[in-house]
Amino acid sequence: MACSDRRWQRCRDLHRKRELEQAFSQFVQSQHEFDLWFKQRVLDISGLDLNNPPEMELPDLLSVYQASQASLSGSPRL
């Protein structure tokens, strides 16, 4: 990967992080009926109040998912 490619990737990642932070901020401020219901469920289950979230720095990496192909030989017959 060329140096310019790495800079472009880092810039893209920072832009996505800013977008995520902005979306989260809008969600925290939302008074939409579903958002309020969802935030109450999160509070009930985890104790985390998304109407008043703790100060935190979002991680650069939020999740990783890698799918593997399933083997047909081990699948049950219907």
C-alpha positions, 0 to 999 in steps of 0.5 A: 500500500502506497503512503498516499493510500494510507493517508487516504484510508486514515482520512476516510476512517476519521470522517466515518468516526466523525459521522458516527459521533454526530449520529450518536449525538443526534440519537442522544438528543432524540425525543422520537417515540421509538428512540425513547423506548429503545433508550429505556430498554437499554437502561433497563437491561444494562443500566446505561442511560443513553439520554445522558451517556458518560463522556467517552472516546469512541474506539477506532475499531468498533467491531470485526466480523468474518463469515466462513462458508458453511459445509453442506455435508454437515447440514441436517436433512429436511 
